[in-house]
């Protein structure tokens, strides 16, 4: 045996070695594997196949001389055609290497990309031709219709070396953004850089991010991806990119035309260059990654890679009916993280992006699927344990979207140290308090109490400290967000009662039906000055709650300038003005931007707002009654349990006590007043401090007020105010 088992574990894919390349592919049930060398002749591709040796421990391998970096290739994998038992081998289909570090070429969905013989029915959908009620393997060569894999040099020693800013979680402010959406309309960029990796790394773009105050950008998926069949047949594309083809190769569509013309290696260089420039500016880069499913969809989908190589290994199948896929993602398939080689594929690709490309962390889409064993979700899953103990990955920011669509899929708070998690309860409770309850009040309906809202503002200890062994994480495990790529924007939350997704061509059946939104009196855009004023104030309230809450805030790109998707709450297929940020700002949008900057400045200036431990009720000052977190009524009296249960008690104060940790301003307490009523309220500020107002959500622009002479304030309907204060003896 030429290769050791250890080498199989480490070096799958194609690696340059000596006078050629070493090739290794995991395909345990295959009967023959061809490595196909592809060379272009005019408009056609000429193919030369080389048989690999094996399988040894499920691996087919060989050293092939005479080829190197830049070579296009693919695999043809032979084996049984037995869909009933989960085998879809079809050597007529050219397959992308799961370990390919670059891909080239377009995906042209149709008969040629399907593993079975098919026909186009009256609904414009490809259906299988059946022979004796069985699917028949397609005889069409897919080579001209699918992307190719491309060999690249290893990047281990490429200049510049990888550097990670390692911004502490306590100082992190995340900005969720799409590479294309942020800069497609950017007037500060030359046309050829708009909507590209290079455009995101442009000095003017970076200047905007720095001026805004965000520390970390979370990029929607940039792995190579292809669109789903129903989108292609409808003339749409998967703009968000949650349809991964390769977990190593970056999406070439986001590169400049110049980089694409130079070849896949130049695309990778542009990605590395983007990350390097962002790092130089002190900005971290987190990738949104999709390891829960692939672009091959259901058994009726195309055969592009995993299905044709090792379908029964790569995907979860029914134990009773091995030909049926188990779908916990809603996308047609689920990657099988019970299979060691799937875990290895994910870990290898994550390590590559971290150590050779340079990213600072990962946000995992539907991460519950990646941690499912035979008995369902477990935080002791080998994938989770391996990642947190990895010397590279364990030191990066790892964020879970802690749910999927399978049984017991909602696992928020259950992933354990060191993972952070999207907190959907924060999203729902903040929306309810500031937005939905306004609509309820107008109808005379019962509204929510303040208790859930207050719990979210103070770190969601009910969710993230439920396990006595999980105090290591604290409130920084909570990624607080109100909007994300999926759902309404902040502006649409206050402008629409209903979703308006007709442009997605799914009869408005897609997207969430319940959004905790309220249109403030008119559905969509309006010229009513009063409605627009109230909408803007509600947006400011939500930004205030988000950016001043305990935990890690995530701001969705465009919310700081009042971006709208015209009521579309599922714009995944809208690669157009619906999704792209419009930088031609009206006066109120510029003012909202200034407000957002000011709120981030408050957060970063005062350590009292950046607690890394759950509040315990301990005193911070021996000479007064303040504990680390104090909830007070409008009259400055403490809250009782009954007060919290009273839905009429929606005007209250909270004091975040100064941590006195030696950091600048760590001797300053922060007081926030919330008025969730439809009328103004008189509030008595705590007497043991001299308070200075930092912000009032009623104002279109942020202003500071000296409040040292008066501890009685009036707080307007549905608004909030923020104060800073020291003990009198400290002044």
C-alpha positions in Angstrom: 0.0 0.0 0.0 1.6 3.2 -1.2 -0.2 5.7 1.0 -0.7 5.5 4.7 -4.1 5.8 6.5 -2.8 8.9 8.1 -2.2 10.5 4.7 -5.7 9.6 3.6 -7.0 11.5 6.6 -5.0 14.7 5.8 -4.6 15.1 2.1 -7.7 14.4 0.1 -8.1 16.3 -3.1 -5.4 17.3 -5.6 -2.0 18.5 -4.3 1.0 19.6 -6.3 3.9 17.1 -5.7 7.2 16.7 -7.5 6.7 16.4 -11.2 2.9 16.4 -11.0 0.1 16.0 -8.5 -1.1 13.6 -5.9 -4.8 12.8 -6.3 -7.0 11.3 -3.6 -10.8 10.9 -3.6 -13.1 9.3 -1.0 -15.5 7.0 -2.9 -15.9 3.8 -0.9 -18.7 2.2 -2.9 -17.2 3.0 -6.4 -16.0 0.3 -8.7 -13.8 2.6 -10.7 -12.7 6.3 -10.5 -11.3 8.4 -13.4 -9.3 11.5 -12.9 -10.2 13.6 -15.9 -7.7 16.2 -17.2 -9.5 18.9 -19.1 -7.9 21.1 -21.8 -9.6 23.7 -23.9 -9.5 23.5 -27.7 -11.4 26.4 -29.2 -14.9 26.4 -27.6 -14.7 22.8 -26.6 -13.0 20.9 -23.8 -10.8 17.8 -24.5 -10.8 15.2 -21.8 -8.1 12.7 -20.9 -9.0 10.2 -18.2 -6.6 8.5 -15.8 -7.8 5.6 -13.7 -7.0 5.9 -9.9 -6.0 3.0 -7.7 -8.1 1.7 -4.9 -10.1 1.7 -2.9 -7.8 1.7 0.1 -9.9 2.5 3.2 -12.4 4.0 0.9 -9.8 6.2 -0.9 -8.9 6.1 -4.5 -5.5 7.7 -5.3 -2.6 8.1 -7.7 0.4 10.3 -8.5 -0.1 11.9 -12.0 2.9 13.4 -13.7 3.0 16.3 -16.1 0.3 18.6 -14.7 0.3 21.4 -12.2 -1.3 24.7 -11.1 -4.0 26.0 -13.4 -5.0 22.6 -14.7 -8.8 22.0 -15.1 -10.0 18.6 -14.0 -13.0 16.6 -12.7 -13.9 13.1 -11.7 -16.0 10.3 -13.3 -17.0 7.8 -10.8 -18.3 4.3 -11.8 -20.5 2.1 -9.6 -24.0 0.7 -9.3 -27.1 2.5 -10.4 -29.6 1.6 -7.6 -31.6 4.7 -6.5 -33.8 2.5 -4.2 -30.7 1.8 -2.2 -29.2 5.2 -2.5 -26.6 4.6 -5.3 -26.5 7.2 -8.1 -23.3 6.4 -9.8 -23.2 7.6 -13.4 -19.9 8.0 -15.2 -21.5 10.3 -17.8 -21.5 13.0 -15.2 -18.3 15.0 -14.6 -18.0 15.7 -10.9 -16.5 18.6 -9.0 -13.8 17.5 -6.5 -15.2 18.1 -2.9 -11.7 19.4 -2.1 -11.3 21.6 -5.2 -9.8 25.0 -4.2 -11.1 26.7 -7.2 -13.9 26.1 -9.7 -14.4 27.5 -13.2 -17.3 27.6 -15.6 -21.1 28.0 -15.5 -23.7 25.6 -14.3 -26.4 25.1 -17.0 -29.2 23.2 -15.4 -31.1 20.8 -17.6 -31.3 17.2 -18.8 -27.5 17.0 -19.0 -26.9 17.8 -15.4 -29.4 15.2 -14.1 -28.2 11.8 -13.3 -31.4 10.2 -14.6 -33.2 10.4 -18.0 -35.8 13.1 -17.8 -38.4 15.1 -19.6 -39.7 18.7 -19.2 -43.3 18.6 -18.1 -46.1 21.2 -18.5 -45.1 22.8 -15.2 -41.7 23.6 -16.7 -40.1 21.1 -14.3 -37.8 18.2 -15.2 -39.3 14.8 -14.2 -37.7 11.4 -14.4 -38.5 9.0 -17.3 -39.4 5.7 -15.7 -38.8 2.2 -17.0 -40.8 -0.4 -15.1 -41.4 2.4 -12.5 -37.6 2.9 -12.0 -35.4 5.8 -12.8 -33.0 5.2 -15.7 -29.4 6.6 -15.7 -28.8 9.5 -18.1 -26.5 8.9 -21.1 -25.7 12.6 -21.7 -22.2 13.8 -21.0 -22.4 16.7 -18.6 -19.0 18.1 -19.3 -20.1 21.2 -21.3 -22.8 22.0 -18.7 -21.1 22.0 -15.3 -18.2 23.8 -13.5 -14.7 22.3 -13.5 -12.3 21.9 -10.6 -9.0 23.8 -10.9 -5.6 23.0 -9.4 -4.0 25.7 -7.3 -0.7 26.1 -5.6 -0.8 25.7 -1.8 -1.0 29.1 -0.1 0.8 28.2 3.1 3.8 30.5 2.4 2.1 33.1 0.2 2.8 36.8 1.2 1.3 38.5 3.1 1.1 36.1 6.1 -2.2 35.6 7.8 -2.9 37.8 10.8 -6.0 37.8 13.0 -7.0 40.9 14.9 -8.7 38.9 17.6 -11.1 41.6 18.8 -12.5 40.7 22.2 -16.1 39.5 22.1 -17.0 42.3 24.6 -16.0 45.0 22.1 -17.3 43.2 19.0 -20.0 44.9 16.9 -21.0 42.6 13.9 -22.1 44.0 10.6 -23.9 41.3 8.4 -23.3 42.1 4.8 -23.4 40.7 1.3 -20.3 41.3 -0.9 -22.4 42.5 -3.8 -25.2 44.3 -1.9 -22.9 46.6 0.0 -21.1 48.1 -3.0 -23.1 47.4 -6.1 -24.5 51.0 -6.1 -21.4 52.5 -4.3 -20.8 55.9 -5.9 -17.4 56.1 -4.4 -16.1 53.1 -6.4 -15.2 52.9 -10.1 -17.7 50.8 -12.0 -15.4 47.7 -12.4 -15.0 47.4 -8.6 -18.7 47.6 -7.6 -20.2 44.5 -6.1 -16.8 42.7 -5.8 -14.3 41.5 -3.2 -12.0 44.4 -4.2 -14.8 46.9 -3.8 -15.4 45.7 -0.3 -11.7 46.2 0.5 -11.5 49.6 -1.1 -10.2 52.4 1.2 -13.4 54.3 0.9 -15.5 51.3 1.8 -13.3 50.5 4.8 -13.4 54.2 5.8 -17.2 53.9 5.9 -17.1 50.7 8.1 -14.6 52.3 10.5 -16.6 55.5 10.7 -19.7 53.5 11.4 -17.9 51.8 14.3 -18.4 48.2 13.5 -15.5 45.9 14.3 -16.4 42.7 12.5 -18.1 42.0 9.2 -20.0 38.8 8.7 -20.1 38.0 5.0 -23.1 36.1 3.5 -21.7 32.9 1.9 -18.8 33.3 -0.5 -18.3 29.6 -1.1 -18.8 28.6 -4.7 -22.5 28.0 -5.2 -25.1 27.4 -7.9 -28.8 28.3 -7.9 -31.6 25.9 -7.3 -33.4 24.3 -10.2 -36.7 26.1 -9.6 -35.0 29.5 -9.5 -33.2 28.8 -12.8 -36.4 27.7 -14.5 -38.0 31.0 -13.2 -35.2 33.1 -14.5 -33.9 34.0 -11.0 -30.7 33.3 -9.1 -29.8 32.4 -5.5 -28.5 35.8 -4.5 -27.7 35.0 -0.9 -25.5 32.0 -1.9 -26.9 29.4 0.6 -26.5 26.6 -2.0 -22.9 25.5 -1.8 -21.1 23.6 -4.4 -17.6 23.7 -3.0 -16.4 24.4 0.6 -12.9 25.4 -0.5 -13.4 27.5 -3.6 -14.5 31.1 -3.4 -17.4 32.3 -5.5 -15.8 33.7 -8.7 -18.9 35.8 -9.5 -17.9 38.3 -6.7 -14.4 38.9 -8.2 -13.5 41.7 -10.5 -13.6 40.9 -14.2 -9.8 41.4 -14.3 -9.3 38.7 -11.7 -11.7 36.3 -13.4 -9.8 36.8 -16.7 -6.5 36.0 -15.1 -8.0 32.7 -13.7 -9.2 31.1 -10.5 -5.9 31.7 -8.8 -6.4 35.4 -9.2 -9.9 35.1 -7.7 -8.4 33.5 -4.6 -5.8 36.3 -4.4 -8.5 38.9 -4.6 -10.3 37.3 -1.6 -7.0 37.1 0.4 -6.2 40.7 -0.5 -9.7 41.8 0.7 -9.2 40.1 4.0 -5.7 41.4 4.4 -6.7 45.0 3.8 -9.6 44.7 6.2 -7.3 43.3 8.8 -4.9 46.2 8.4 -7.8 48.5 9.2 -8.5 46.4 12.4 -11.7 44.8 11.0 -12.4 41.1 11.4 -14.0 38.9 8.7 -16.5 36.1 9.6 -17.8 33.9 6.9 -21.4 32.6 6.8 -21.0 29.0 5.9 -23.5 26.3 4.8 -22.4 22.9 5.9 -25.9 21.6 6.6 -26.8 20.9 2.9 -25.4 21.2 -0.6 -26.7 22.5 -3.9 -27.6 19.1 -5.2 -31.0 19.3 -3.6 -33.3 16.2 -3.4 -32.8 13.0 -5.3 -34.5 14.7 -8.2 -31.7 17.3 -8.3 -28.5 17.5 -10.4 -25.5 15.2 -10.0 -22.6 17.7 -9.6 -20.3 16.2 -7.0 -21.2 14.5 -3.7 -24.2 12.5 -5.0 -22.2 11.0 -7.8 -19.1 10.3 -5.6 -20.5 8.8 -2.4 -24.2 9.6 -2.0 -24.8 7.2 0.9 -21.9 8.7 2.8 -22.3 12.4 2.2 -26.0 12.6 2.8 -28.3 11.4 5.6 -30.7 8.7 4.4 -33.6 6.9 6.1 -32.5 3.9 8.0 -35.5 1.9 6.8 -35.5 3.2 3.2 -31.8 3.9 2.3 -32.9 5.5 -1.0 -34.8 8.3 0.8 -33.0 11.4 1.9 -33.6 12.8 5.4 -34.1 16.6 5.1 -33.7 18.7 8.2 -32.8 21.8 6.2 -35.8 22.4 3.9 -33.3 22.3 1.0 -33.7 18.7 -0.2 -30.8 17.1 1.6 -28.8 17.1 4.8 -25.0 16.5 5.0 -24.2 13.4 7.0 -22.2 14.4 10.0 -22.3 10.9 11.4 -19.8 10.1 8.6 -16.2 10.7 9.7 -15.2 11.9 6.2 -17.9 14.5 6.2 -16.7 15.8 9.5 -13.2 15.8 8.0 -14.3 17.6 4.9 -15.8 20.4 7.0 -12.8 20.7 9.4 -10.3 20.7 6.5 -12.2 23.4 4.7 -12.6 25.5 7.8 -8.9 25.2 8.6 -8.0 26.2 5.0 -10.1 29.3 5.1 -8.7 30.3 8.5 -5.0 29.5 8.1 -4.5 30.1 4.4 -7.2 32.6 3.4 -7.2 34.4 6.7 -10.8 34.6 8.0 -11.4 35.2 11.7 -14.4 33.0 12.3 -17.5 31.4 10.9 -21.3 31.6 11.3 -22.9 28.3 10.7 -26.2 28.2 8.9 -28.7 25.8 10.5 -25.9 24.4 12.7 -28.1 21.9 14.5 -27.9 19.7 11.4 -24.1 19.5 11.7 -24.4 18.3 15.3 -27.0 15.5 14.8 -26.0 12.0 15.8 -28.0 8.8 15.8 -30.2 10.2 18.6 -30.5 13.8 17.4 -28.6 16.9 18.5 -25.8 16.7 20.9 -23.3 19.4 21.9 -20.8 16.5 22.4 -20.9 15.8 18.7 -17.5 14.9 17.2 -17.7 17.9 14.9 -18.3 20.4 17.7 -15.8 18.8 20.0 -13.1 18.7 17.2 -13.7 22.3 16.2 -13.4 23.8 19.7 -10.3 21.7 20.4 -8.6 22.6 17.1 -5.5 24.8 17.7 -6.6 27.1 14.8 -10.4 27.0 14.9 -10.7 27.0 18.6 -9.3 30.4 18.8 -11.6 32.0 16.3 -15.1 33.4 16.6 -17.6 30.5 16.0 -21.3 31.4 15.8 -24.2 29.0 15.5 -27.6 29.5 14.0 -28.9 27.1 16.6 -31.8 25.5 14.9 -32.9 23.5 11.9 -36.2 22.1 10.6 -35.8 18.6 11.9 -37.2 17.1 15.1 -36.2 19.1 18.2 -34.4 21.4 15.9 -34.5 24.5 18.1 -31.4 24.4 20.3 -30.8 28.0 21.2 -28.5 28.1 24.3 -27.5 24.5 24.0 -24.3 24.6 22.0 -22.0 25.2 24.9 -18.6 26.8 25.3 -17.0 28.3 23.3 -19.8 28.8 20.7 -21.9 31.9 20.5 -25.4 31.7 19.1 -27.9 33.8 17.2 -30.6 34.7 19.8 -33.9 34.7 18.0 -35.7 35.4 21.3 -33.9 38.7 21.4 -35.2 39.4 17.9 -38.8 38.5 18.7 -39.1 40.1 22.1 -37.6 43.4 21.0 -39.8 43.5 18.0 -42.8 42.8 20.1 -42.1 45.5 22.7 -41.3 48.3 20.3 -43.2 47.4 17.1 -46.0 44.8 17.4 -47.3 46.2 20.7 -47.9 49.6 19.1 -50.3 48.0 16.7 -52.0 46.1 19.5 -52.5 49.3 21.6 -54.2 51.0 18.7 -56.7 48.2 18.5 -57.2 48.1 22.2 -55.6 44.7 22.6 -53.6 43.3 25.4 -49.9 44.0 25.0 -46.8 42.1 26.4 -45.3 42.7 29.8 -41.9 44.2 30.0 -40.2 41.2 31.6 -39.2 39.3 28.4 -37.9 42.6 26.9 -35.9 43.3 30.0 -34.4 39.8 30.1 -33.2 40.2 26.5 -31.6 43.6 27.2 -29.6 42.1 30.1 -28.0 39.1 28.4 -30.7 36.4 28.2 -29.5 34.5 31.2 -32.6 32.4 31.0 -31.3 30.9 27.8 -27.6 30.9 28.1 -27.1 30.0 31.8 -29.6 27.2 32.0 -26.7 24.7 32.1 -24.8 25.0 35.4 -21.6 24.0 33.5 -22.0 26.8 31.0 -21.1 29.8 33.1 -17.9 30.0 31.0 -19.9 31.6 28.2 -21.8 34.3 29.9 -24.0 36.9 28.1 -21.4 37.2 25.2 -22.7 33.9 23.9 -25.8 35.8 22.8 -25.6 37.3 19.4 -28.3 39.9 19.7 -30.1 40.9 16.4 -33.4 42.3 15.4 -33.0 41.8 11.6 -30.8 39.6 9.4 -30.5 38.9 5.7 -33.6 36.6 6.2 -36.7 38.7 7.0 -37.8 42.3 7.0 -35.3 45.2 7.2 -35.8 47.6 10.1 -37.5 50.0 7.8 -39.9 47.4 6.5 -40.7 46.2 10.0 -42.3 49.5 10.7 -43.8 49.9 7.2 -45.6 46.6 6.5 -48.0 44.4 8.3 -47.7 41.7 5.7 -44.9 40.3 3.5 -44.9 41.2 -0.2 -42.8 38.5 -1.9 -44.5 38.3 -5.3 -41.2 39.0 -7.1 -39.9 35.7 -5.8 -42.5 33.9 -8.1 -43.8 31.6 -5.4 -47.3 33.1 -5.0 -46.2 35.0 -1.9 -46.1 31.6 0.0 -42.4 31.9 0.9 -41.0 33.8 3.8 -42.2 34.1 7.4 -45.9 35.0 7.8 -45.6 36.3 11.4 -43.0 39.1 11.6 -44.0 41.1 14.7 -44.2 44.1 12.4 -46.6 47.1 12.4 -47.0 49.5 9.5 -48.0 52.5 11.8 -51.1 53.2 9.8 -50.3 52.7 6.1 -49.1 49.6 4.2 -45.8 50.5 2.5 -44.4 53.9 1.6 -46.5 57.0 2.4 -46.3 60.7 2.4 -48.0 61.0 5.7 -45.6 63.1 7.9 -46.9 61.8 11.2 -46.7 58.2 10.2 -43.1 58.6 8.8 -42.0 60.4 12.0 -43.4 57.6 14.2 -41.8 55.0 12.0 -38.4 56.6 12.2 -38.7 56.9 16.0 -39.5 53.2 16.3 -36.4 52.4 14.1 -34.3 54.4 16.5 -35.8 52.6 19.5 -34.9 49.3 18.0 -31.3 50.4 17.2 -31.0 51.7 20.8 -32.2 48.4 22.3 -29.8 46.4 20.0 -26.7 48.5 20.3 -26.9 49.1 24.1 -28.0 45.6 25.1 -25.8 43.1 27.0 -24.4 40.5 24.6 -22.9 40.9 21.1 -24.9 43.1 18.7 -25.3 42.3 15.1 -26.4 45.0 12.7 -27.7 44.2 9.2 -26.1 46.2 6.5 -28.4 49.0 5.4 -30.5 49.2 8.6 -28.3 52.2 9.6 -29.5 54.1 6.5 -33.1 52.9 6.5 -32.9 50.4 3.6 -36.1 48.9 2.3 -36.9 45.8 0.3 -40.4 47.0 -0.4 -41.9 44.5 2.0 -40.0 41.4 0.6 -39.0 39.4 3.7 -37.3 36.6 1.8 -35.2 38.4 -0.9 -32.9 35.4 -1.4 -33.4 35.4 -5.1 -33.4 39.2 -5.7 -30.0 40.1 -7.1 -31.2 43.6 -8.0 -32.1 46.9 -6.5 -34.4 45.1 -4.0 -31.3 43.8 -2.2 -28.6 46.3 -3.1 -28.0 49.2 -0.7 -29.0 52.6 -2.2 -26.4 55.2 -1.2 -28.4 58.2 -2.5 -29.6 59.1 1.0 -32.5 61.4 2.0 -32.0 63.8 4.9 -33.7 61.4 7.4 -31.5 58.5 6.3 -28.3 60.6 6.8 -29.6 61.5 10.3 -30.3 57.8 11.0 -26.8 57.0 10.1 -25.5 59.6 12.5 -27.7 58.1 15.2 -26.4 54.6 14.6 -22.8 55.9 14.8 -23.6 57.7 18.0 -25.1 54.6 19.6 -22.1 52.4 18.7 -19.9 55.2 20.1 -21.8 55.0 23.4 -21.5 51.3 23.6 -17.7 51.3 22.9 -17.1 54.3 25.2 -18.7 53.0 28.4 -17.6 49.6 29.7 -20.8 49.3 31.8 -22.6 48.3 28.6 -20.1 45.6 27.8 -20.4 43.1 30.6 -18.9 39.7 30.0 -20.5 38.0 33.0 -24.2 37.4 33.9 -25.5 39.9 36.5 -25.7 38.5 40.0 -27.2 41.3 42.1 -23.9 42.2 43.7 -23.3 45.7 44.9 -20.7 47.7 42.9 -20.5 50.6 45.4 -20.6 50.1 49.1 -22.0 53.5 49.9 -25.2 53.3 47.8 -28.0 50.8 46.9 -26.9 50.1 43.3 -26.1 46.5 42.4 -24.6 45.4 39.1 -27.9 45.7 37.4 -30.8 47.6 38.9 -34.4 47.7 37.4 -36.4 50.7 38.6 -39.9 51.9 38.1 -40.7 55.4 36.7 -40.8 56.7 40.3 -37.3 55.2 40.9 -38.6 52.5 43.2 -37.5 48.9 42.7 -39.5 46.4 40.7 -41.4 43.6 42.4 -42.3 40.3 40.8 -45.9 41.5 40.4 -44.7 44.7 38.7 -43.0 42.7 36.0 -46.2 40.7 35.3 -48.3 43.9 34.9 -48.6 44.7 31.2 -49.5 48.3 32.0 -46.1 48.8 33.7 -44.2 49.7 30.5 -42.2 52.7 31.7 -39.1 51.6 33.6 -35.4 52.3 34.1 -32.3 50.2 34.2 -28.9 51.1 35.7 -25.8 49.2 34.4 -23.4 49.8 37.2 -19.8 50.8 36.5 -17.5 47.7 36.4 -14.5 49.6 37.8 -12.2 47.3 35.8 -9.5 49.9 35.2 -10.6 50.6 31.6 -11.3 54.2 30.7 -14.8 55.3 31.8 -15.2 52.1 33.8 -16.3 54.3 36.8 -19.3 55.6 34.9 -22.8 54.1 35.4 -25.3 54.0 32.5 -29.0 54.6 33.0 -31.5 53.8 30.3 -35.2 54.7 30.4 -37.8 52.9 28.3 -41.3 54.1 27.7 -43.4 51.5 25.9 -46.6 53.4 26.3 -48.6 55.5 23.8 -48.4 58.6 26.1 -45.5 60.4 27.7 -44.4 59.6 31.2 -42.8 61.5 34.0 -39.7 59.7 35.4 -37.7 60.3 38.5 -34.0 59.5 38.0 -32.1 57.8 40.9 -30.9 60.5 43.3 -27.5 59.0 44.1 -26.0 60.2 40.8 -25.5 63.3 38.7 -26.9 62.2 35.4 -25.9 63.5 31.9 -28.1 62.6 29.0 -26.3 60.9 26.1 -29.2 60.2 23.8 -33.0 60.7 23.4 -34.7 58.5 20.7 -37.2 61.3 20.0 -34.6 63.3 18.3 -33.8 62.8 14.6 -30.2 63.6 15.4 -28.3 62.7 18.5 -27.5 65.5 21.0 -26.0 65.6 24.5 -27.8 67.4 27.3 -26.5 68.4 30.7 -29.0 67.0 33.2 -27.0 67.6 36.4 -29.5 70.1 37.9 -32.7 68.2 37.4 -33.5 64.5 38.2 -37.1 64.7 36.9 -37.5 64.1 33.2 -40.4 63.6 30.8 -40.0 60.6 28.4 -42.1 60.8 25.3 -44.5 58.0 24.1 -42.7 55.0 22.7 -39.2 56.3 23.3 -36.0 55.8 25.3 -33.3 57.9 26.8 -29.8 57.2 27.9 -27.8 58.8 30.7 -24.3 58.5 32.1 -23.5 59.2 35.8 -20.9 59.1 38.5 -21.2 59.3 42.3 -21.3 62.9 43.5 -18.1 62.3 45.5 -16.3 61.2 42.3 -17.0 64.5 40.4 
